[in-house]
Amino acid sequence: TEYGSFSFMLAPAKTLRANVGYQISAVNGTTELLNPLQVPGSLQSQYQSPFFNIAWTFHPGLTWKGSWNYYGYGEDGPVGPTSPRNFHANMLTLALHYEF
């Protein structure tokens, strides 16, 4: 299993902050099938997730926030009687943070 991540934070003004980064996890394994009743599963897969978020405090106690994440999962090796699975999604979140 290999895992890596990095992120950068940028704050060009006191009221504006942004983060950008990337995460990845890769598995490259093999095994010997000793039990024929065992459910086959992939031992070779890759999961990646780049992200971006931003926050703007436009009034004391009020902050607009927005974020984007990409989730990607893919299998490279044989998984038994099914085809390799590949999933991905783009997620966007918008929020208003209120402090009192």
N, C-alpha and C positions, 0 to 999 in steps of 0.2 A: 504494500500500500504506500502510495506517495501522496503527500498533501502539501499545498502551498497557498499562501495568501499574502496580499499586500493591500494597503490603502493609503490614501493621501488626504489630508485635511487642508482646506484653503479658507482663510478668513480675511478677505480683502477690506472689510470694514467691521466695526464693532457689532453691527446689527445683521451681518450677512455671513453665513457659514456654509461650506459645501464639503462633501466627502465623495471620493471616487475610489473604487477598489475592485479586486478580483479574487475569487477563491476557486480552487480546483482540487479534486480528489480523484486519483486514478488507482485502480486495482488491476493487477495482472497476475492471476494465479492459476494453478492447475491442481487437479486431484485425481485420485484413482477411485473409480466407482466400485465400492465394496458391497453395497447394499442395493440390489435391484429395485427395492421398493422406495428408495429415497427419492424425493422430489428433485428433479434436476434444476439447477439454477446457474446463472452466469457467474463465472469467477473472474471475468474480465469486463470491467465497466469504467466509465468516466463520468464524473459529476462536476459541472462548472457553474459558477454564479458570479457574473460581474454585477456591480451595483453602483448607483449614484443617488445622492440625496442632497437636499438644499433646505436651509431654514433662513427665514427673513423675519426679524423682529421689527415690525412697522410701528408699534406703539408699546410702551412699557406694559408687560403682561399679556401681549397678543403677538403670536408668532405663526406665520404661515409655514407649513412644512410640505415638502413633496419628495417622493422617493420612487426610484425605478429599480427593479431587480429582474434579472433573467435567470431562469432555472433551466438547466439542460442536463439530461441524463441519457447516456447511450451505452449499450452493451456491444462488445466487439466479438466475443467468443460464442461458441455454441451453447445453447440453453436447453437442449433437449428437443422435445417434439414441437416447440414453438419457434417462431422467428425471433431474432434479437429485438429487444424493446428499446425504443427511443422516445423520450418525452421532452418537451420544452414548454416554457410559459414565460410571458412577459407580464410582470405585475407592476401596476402603477398605483401609488397611494398618495392622496392629498389630504391634509389635515390642518385644523386650526387649533393651536395650543393656547389655552386661556389660563392665566394665573391670577389669583386674587389674594 
